[in-house]
């Protein structure tokens, strides 16, 4: 009897896990329920950690924060000066250009689907589902954020639907980077008259209004030509198997 019961539970568990993995109808509500629990859990943990740090680590934390604040104040003053000079140049040249960027830290909630490591649900405050956002990790391009069922879904670099505008090399050859669900990235539509070579650095161009210009993407591994264009295989800088937090570009200018 015990063997029959054990066999029944084994078969039931195998069928349940298989259905959960391969069936979106079962998987989606299960993931949504887990996401709600995880969001609540993270919020509770943060409140608890804040309370502990406030009561037990105030002295050391205050000293550390004072040093960081002095550094940030200096950097902030320098940036204010530069911003002021840029605004003066705009006024002097009767330009209508403005610069008011915004970046915020965002937390990962869960994978969109079990087995797909390139798509993540993330927690974005005041999320605008009509926009596509840029995602940064340690000052490198990590992917983009698109709306999915009115929620923020991160498509990491290797996802086939993740694409954005880039420059390659010192001559800033333009191209469109995208994933192919493999280790490296692809940059298409590079004009044939631009000279690029293996080892050239790839950066965001900012022409897509998703990223700023100059954020590092990766380096060229190989180059081929096809129908009047060049195609480059890129080794991405972003490579994290345990993503927890990203910086989200909510406004470029």
C-alpha positions, 0 to 999 in steps of 0.5 A: 500500500505504501509503495502504491501511495508513493507511486501515486504521489510521484506521478502526480508531482511529475504531472503537476510540474510538467503542466506548470512548466509547459502550460501558460494557463496554469503558470501565469496565475501561479507566477502572479500569486508568487509575485504578489507574495514576493513584493510583500515579502521584500517590502516587509524585509526592507522595513525590518532592515531599516528598523534594525539599522536605525537602532543598532548601526546608527553611529557607523552608518552616520559616519559613512554617510557623512563621507559619501555626502561630502563626495556627492555634494562636491559632484553635485556642485560640479554637475550643477555648474556644467548643467548651468553652462549647458543651459546658458549655451542653449539660451545664447544660441536660442535653442529649444533643447532641454536636458532633464534626465531621470534614473531610478533603482528598480527591484526584480520580482521574478522571471516571467516564465520558468526556464526563460532567464532573459525575461523578468518582471520588475517593480517600477513606481509610476510605470508608464505602459506606453513607453519603452525604458532602458535598463542599466546594470553596473553602468552597462546596458542590460536590456530594455523594459516593455509593457506586458499586461500593463506591467513592466517586463524586462527583456535582457540583452540576449532576448530576441525581442530586445533591440536598441541603437548603438555606435561601434568603434571610434568612427561611431558606425551606427547599428541596431543591437539585438539578442538571439537567445544565445550567449552573444549579441548581434548588431545589424544594419551597419553601413558598409562604408564604415570601417569596424574591426574585432575588438571595437567597443560598442556603446549606446547611441541615444538615437532611440530615446531609450538610452543615453549616448555612451553607455557600454554594451560590449566588444566586437568578436567577428564581422560579416557582410550581407546585402550592402550592410555589415553584421557584427557579433558582440560579446556583451559586458552585462553578464549576471546570472543572479539579477536583483536590482537594475537602474531604469532610465525613466527619462533621457532628456 
